[in-house]
Amino acid sequence: MTDETGIRYHNGRYWNEKESEQPPDRYWDGELKNGIPHGTGIYYVPNGAKYVGTYKNGKRHGKGTFNWSVDGDNDSPDSRKEYTGKYKNNRFNGIGKMTS
């Protein structure tokens, strides 16, 4: 159960209520518990990548979809890839589908 919804910025290590002094930061817009992502929402990355799904205690956990950046270098092997499936502790876990 979540206790609030809102935005939390991520500097690569910690979740904060405010952007860092060197934006742009990655950020979560969704459900929170004890001030960190917990529940459903969207995690945005400055290069255009995003994750739509669930978090548990500040990490990707449960069902979700990660879209790699469509901004930037389209010749990159990761551009336009998408993974839909299960996550556990911020990693792919179980059955999922990778498309490009």
N, C-alpha and C positions, 0 to 999 in steps of 0.2 A: 504494500500500500504506500502511495506517495503522499507527501504532506503539502506539496505546493507545485506550481509550474513556473517556469521562467527561463532566463538565459544565464548560462555559466560559461565563462571564457576558459580556454585550456592553453597553457603555455608549454605543453609537452610533458609536464610533470604534475602540475597542480591545477585545481579548478578554482576560479576566482569570480567574484561578482562584477569586477571591473576589468576592462581591457588592460593589458600591460602597457608599459611606457614605449614599447616597440611594436605597435600593431602592424599588420592585422594578425589577430590571434585566431586560432580555431575556436569554434564555440558550439554549444549544445543549446537547443531550444526545445524544451519539453518538460517532462515530469521530473521532480527532484525529491530526494529524501535526505534529510540532514545536510542540505545545501549542495549535494552532488547529484549528477544524473542517475536516475533510478526509475525505470518505467519506459514509456514510449516517447519518442521525439525524433529530432533530426540533428545530426552532427555535421557541421559545415567546415570545410577546409578552404583556406584562401585561394588555392589554385583552381577551385571549382568542383573538387571532389566532394562527395557527401555520403553519409550513412543514414538510412531511414530504418528505424527499428527500435529494439529495446536495449536498455542498459541496466546493469545491476551493479550497485556500489561503484559507479564511475567508470565501468568498462562495458564494452559490447558483450551482450549475453542474451541468448534466445534468438528469435527469428529477426532477420534483417537483410537489407540490400545495401551494398556498397558500390557506388559508381565512381570509378576513377575519373580524373580530370578530363573534361572535354576542352578546357582552355589550354593554351600553350602549344607545345610541340605535338602535332598529330602523327609524327613519325615514331613517337615513343611506343615501345611495345605494350605499355599499360594504358595508353590513351583509349578512351571509350569502352574499356572493359567494365563488366558488371558481374558481381557475385551476389547471388541470392541463396540464402540458406541459414543454417544455424551457426551461432557463435558461442564460445565459452571462454571467459577470461580474456577477451579481446582477440581471439583467434578463431579461424574457421574450425567448425567442429561437427562431425557427422556428415550427413548428406546435404549437398548444395549444388548449385549450377553456376558455372562460369561461362559468360558469353562475351563476345567482342564485336 
